[in-house]
């Protein structure tokens, strides 16, 4: 493996998640959903209502991260009793910056 590929593969990766939960969801369902995210190492970005980020192990691929996020959100919604949601995820090597 080339040095450049080795360096790229060793970088930490971050996922930035923005989600909209169905307006019919109760406060209790939302809290349960958010608690599950926190327990799974998602960090809420302060002052933004539904934006979170998570750090992934060195060498984790973008495709693997996206697949993991989809599964986590699906499972979280099911466990919280939330029937409908919309998400956007972005994956990259830099920690999100808010201002």
C-alpha positions in Angstrom: 0.0 0.0 0.0 1.3 3.5 -0.8 2.2 6.0 1.9 -0.7 8.3 0.8 -3.2 5.4 1.0 -1.9 4.5 4.4 -2.3 8.1 5.7 -5.8 8.4 4.2 -6.9 5.1 5.7 -5.6 6.1 9.2 -7.6 9.3 9.4 -10.5 9.5 11.7 -13.8 10.0 10.0 -16.9 12.0 11.2 -20.5 11.7 10.3 -22.7 14.8 10.4 -26.4 14.0 10.8 -29.4 16.3 10.4 -32.8 14.8 11.0 -36.4 15.7 11.0 -38.7 13.6 13.1 -42.4 13.3 12.2 -44.3 16.2 13.8 -46.8 13.6 15.2 -44.0 12.1 17.5 -44.5 12.8 21.2 -42.0 14.6 23.4 -41.4 11.2 25.1 -40.6 9.5 21.7 -38.2 12.3 20.8 -36.4 12.1 24.1 -36.1 8.4 23.8 -34.7 8.8 20.3 -32.2 11.5 21.4 -31.1 9.4 24.4 -30.4 6.5 22.2 -28.2 8.7 19.9 -26.3 10.0 23.0 -25.7 6.4 24.2 -24.3 5.5 20.8 -21.7 8.3 20.9 -23.6 10.9 18.9 -22.9 14.4 20.0 -25.6 17.1 19.6 -24.3 20.3 18.1 -25.4 23.1 20.4 -27.9 25.7 19.2 -29.0 23.5 16.3 -32.2 21.6 17.0 -31.6 18.3 15.3 -28.0 18.2 14.1 -25.6 15.6 15.5 -22.1 14.2 14.8 -20.2 11.1 15.6 -16.5 10.1 15.3 -15.7 6.7 13.7 -12.6 4.6 14.1 -9.5 5.1 11.9 -9.8 3.3 8.6 -13.6 3.1 8.6 -14.9 3.7 5.0 -17.4 6.2 4.0 -19.7 3.5 2.7 -19.5 1.6 6.0 -20.2 4.7 8.0 -23.3 5.6 5.9 -24.6 2.0 6.2 -24.0 2.0 10.0 -25.8 5.4 10.4 -28.8 4.2 8.3 -29.1 1.1 10.5 -28.7 3.0 13.8 -31.3 5.6 12.8 -33.8 2.9 11.6 -33.3 0.9 14.9 -33.6 4.1 17.0 -36.8 5.1 15.3 -38.3 1.7 15.8 -37.3 1.5 19.4 -38.7 5.0 20.0 -42.0 4.3 18.2 -41.3 6.9 15.6 -42.9 6.0 12.3 -41.5 8.7 10.0 -38.3 10.7 9.7 -36.0 12.3 7.2 -32.2 12.3 7.5 -29.2 13.7 5.8 -25.7 12.4 6.6 -22.3 13.8 5.4 -19.1 11.9 6.0 -15.6 13.4 6.1 -12.3 13.5 7.9 -12.9 16.8 9.7 -14.8 17.3 12.9 -17.8 19.6 12.2 -17.4 23.2 13.2 -20.4 25.3 14.4 -20.5 29.0 14.9 
